[in-house]
């Protein structure tokens, strides 16, 4: 089974295995390892020379097309039944969504195969138990991006939506096969952090975007993308988002400066926000993704991604 799809669409989220100390957060829809992408937290701002931190659309448009092959894994009960079956048409929706979300980055997603695992043990279970089971039973294709769709996870009172746990494996629950959680998780696979990354740290991302300001640190704190504003996690604070996806709160950063959060920030795929708002990546995020892929492929990683 194979098709290439390019389209328009919306929406995604995250989690990787690691010790509690290495997890970027333990609250919210998703958990993942911050160190895995950025290496370490900085007390003095030293931008990574492997990234340009550019926000130039012309630079982004210059990248050649890449292809990401996908294998979807539907998780059913022992007898093959499912309260919400992952059909081929639903998988097509997922692929359409990814092609829409990453179109400006010139990344094309192609479905290679839809497979099923019939085992009630992982149909609705703990996220870490699920990951362990998948690894131990080798349910993975190495030269592809593997997408696992169980019915639910029990973590966070059944509210955990999904997660990324390796360079080519992530999962979302069946409620989110076609929501913003999906591009969110792929964003983590391709090197993006939460827009609120490290917001509670003493060296949090500062609000200022004036590069001459001594407090400016957007290149080495937060998500390391300069056209996403500093912001807090809005998990559990959705009352601070209005019906038009505008921010109406008065939160402040770690130095007491009020956040300057735009509608685009609230709509960002990598933010913790209202699920109906998630719909965009910025140019800076797109460039970060393409440079992350270039850097990884130069060191023989992410080899499942190929040139068109």
HUSULFEN-V240473 format. One line per field, one symbol per residue. phi: phi as a letter, one per 40 degrees, with the letter a starting at -180 (. if undefined). psi: psi as a letter, one per 20 degrees, with the letter a starting at -180 (. if undefined). A space follows every 50 residues. Layout:
phi = ???
psi = ???
This chain:
phi = .aabbbababgiaaabcicdccccabbhcabacccccbgacbcbcbdccc bcgcbccccccccccbbbcbbcbcbbcdcgcacaccccccccdccdcccc cbcccgbbbbccabbbbbaccbcaacdcccdccccccfcabccaccbbbc cabccffgccciabbacbaabbcccbcbbccccdccdcdcgcbcccdgcc ccbccccdbccccdccaccbagcgbcbbcdaccccgbcccbccbgccbcb cbccbgcccbbcccccccdcccacccccaabcdccccdcccccdccccbg bfcccbcc
psi = ppqpppaqbrraarpqqrqhhiphqjqaiqqroghhgigrqphponqpii qhkqkohhggiiprpqpoqqppoporrhjirpinpnrhhhhhgggggghg hjgiilppppphqprqpnohhjgnapghhgggggghjlmqohkropopnr grqiqlljiphaqpirhkprqqrhikhkrihghgghgghkjqrqijpkhj qhlrpqhqjoiiphipkhijrcjkpijpqpqrpjpjkiijpaijkqpkak qqaijjppqnprhhghiphjqoaphihoiqqrghhgggghhggggghhkk rkiiprq.
